[in-house]
Amino acid sequence: MKDWVLTYLKKATPDISETLLDEIKRIDFHLFDEHEDVFFGEKHKKYDAYIDAMIPLMGHLNCHFESVTPFKCSNCQKFTWMFISVVAGLSKDSFVKLCRTRNVFYIYSPANNAYTKDFAIKKMKIAMDVQADLKIVVFHHELATFPWLLGRYCILRELVKIILSSRDDDTVNKTIKAWGFEKELNHAMEFESTRRAAISAYYAL
């Protein structure tokens, strides 16, 4: 998590407690690298508070990650926390660029059936640009079940594409590494290598 994040949160939410800010700084998302069950049992109460406190980081992005049912969805919570952790790891300049992008919508699809996502135009903090194309970034519901580092890479890859206005995979991966997300990149490359080896072994049978 970058240094600008806590300052940003304090400015966005003046009544946020110093205790909560200190706890967010202490945890700094790292425990998710190894512990995958933080959204279950008693632990989820604490992370609900952290998610609520960090939501302002998404305030200038057109995000819709809510569950399609009236019940809280642990996968939605985990994905939201994944997404916020990536945003919090960006430089302040990259974050500002991301917030200034227009006509970009981020959707987490928490179900594999058909449903409708509504965006209230009047509530958007960034005006629509009628001269620019719409970009819909859709994150599949299974992403929340991925290992933490792999999920972060998948989110990061799409955000970098938006920030750079580039879809070139080599450029995107070089940028991810240059921005200090080497651990996520290496995990994704290892995962892809293992996946390809498994496919090759299957077809060799």
N, C-alpha and C positions, 0 to 999 in steps of 0.2 A: 504494500500500500504506500502510495506516494505521500510526501509531507503536506501537499496542498489539500488533501482530502478532509482532514479534521478541521482545518480552517474554513473550508467550504461548508461543511456540515454545520459548524457553529454559526456561520453567517446566515445560512438558509433556515436554521432552526435555533433561534436565540435562546430558547428555554431548555435546550438539551443539557442534560446534566454532565458535569465534568467527570463524574464516576463512570458513566456510560461511554464517554469519549475515551477515557483511559483504558477501559476494558476492550473497546474496539481496537485501539492501538496495540494493546498487549497481545490479543489473539491474532490480528493481522491476517486472517484467513488461512494461515499456514497449517493449522491442525487438520484441515480438510484433506491434506495430502495423504494422510494415513487413516484417518477416522471417517468412515463413510456413513455412520449411523447417527449423526448429530441431530437429525430431524425426527428422531423417534424417541419414545420414552420421555423422561423428565427433561432431557436436554433441550427439547424443542421449544419449551417456554422461553428460555433464555434467547434462543436464536430468532424467535418471533420478534423480540424487542430489538435485536440488532438489525434485522431486516427493516423494521419500521424506521429505525434511526437513520439507515443508509439510503432509504428511498429517495431523498432529495437529489442524489446523484443521477437519478433517472428523470428528474423533473423537466428537463428540456429535451427529452427524447420521446418520440411517439411510441411508447411501449404498451403492450397489452399482454400480460402474462397470467391473468387471472384464470382460475379454474372455470370449467364450463358447467359445473354443478354448484349448488349453494353451499357445499361443504368444502372446507379447506383441503387442499391437495398437497401432500408432502413433496411430490415431484415438482409442483409449481414453486413451492418455497425453495427447494434446493436449486432449481434452475435460476430463480431470481437472485439468490445468493451467489451463484456461479457468475451470473451476468454482472452483478455489482462488483464482485471481486476483480473482474477483468477491467471494468471501467476505472476502479480505484487504483489499478496498476499502471494506467496510462499516464503520460506526462501531462502537465496542465495544458500545454499547447495542443496536444492531441485531443484532450477532453473538450477543449473549447471548439476545435474544428468539428468534432462529432456533434456537439450541441448546436452548431450553426448550420448543419446540413438541413436542407429542406426536402419535403416530400419523401422522407424516409420513415418507414413504419417497421417496428420490430414486434414480431408475434411469436409467442411460445405456444405450440399446439399441444395441449395437455390430453388430447384424445385422438384415437385413430379413426373416428367416425366423422360424419359431416356436422358442422355447426357454424354459427355466424359470429364474427368478431365485429364489434361496433366501435368506431372512433368518433367521438363527439368533436366536430370541427370547431365549434365555438370555444371549447376548452383547451385547444392547442395553443401552446405558448409561442410556437414558431409558425409564422404565416405560411400558407400554401403558396407555391410558386406555379402559376398557371402555364408558365413557359417551359418548365422543367418536367422531365418524366418522373413518374412515381417509382419508388423502390420499396419492395416489400421483402423484408428479411424474415424468413420463417425458420424457426428452430423446432425440429421434430421432437415429439413428446419423449422419445427414448433417450434424448440427450441427457436428461436428468439422471438416467441410470448408468451413464458412463463413469469411469473412474474420474476423479476430480480434475486431474491435470489434462486428461484427454478432452473432457467437456469444456474446460477453459480454453484449450487450443481451438476447438471448433467455433466457439463464440468469438474469440480474438481474431481468428482468420476473417470472419465476416465484417467485424468492425474495422479492421485494417483496410479491407477493400473499400469501405465507405470513406474512410479518412483519406486514403491515397487516390481515390477514384480510379482504381486499377483492379483488374481481375487476374493479372498475371501471377500464377502461383509462386514462381521463383522470387519475384519482387516482394510478394506478400511474406513469404517465409524468411527472406533476408531481413525484412523490416522487423518481423516478430523477434528474430534473434538480436538485432541491433537494439531493440527496445528493452531487452533484458528478460524476455520470456523464453529463454533457451531451454529451461526444464520442460515447459509445455511442448515446445517444438520437438525435442528429443523423444518425449513420451509418445507423441503422435507418429513420428517416423518409425519408432520401434513397433508400435501397434500395427502400422500399415505393412511393415516388413513381415511381421508374424502372420498377418491376414493373407498376404500374397503367398507365403510359404505354405500355409494350410490349404489354399485353393489349388496350388500346384501339386501338392501331395495327393489331394483328392482326385484330381484328374489323371494322376499317374497310376492310380489303382487299376 
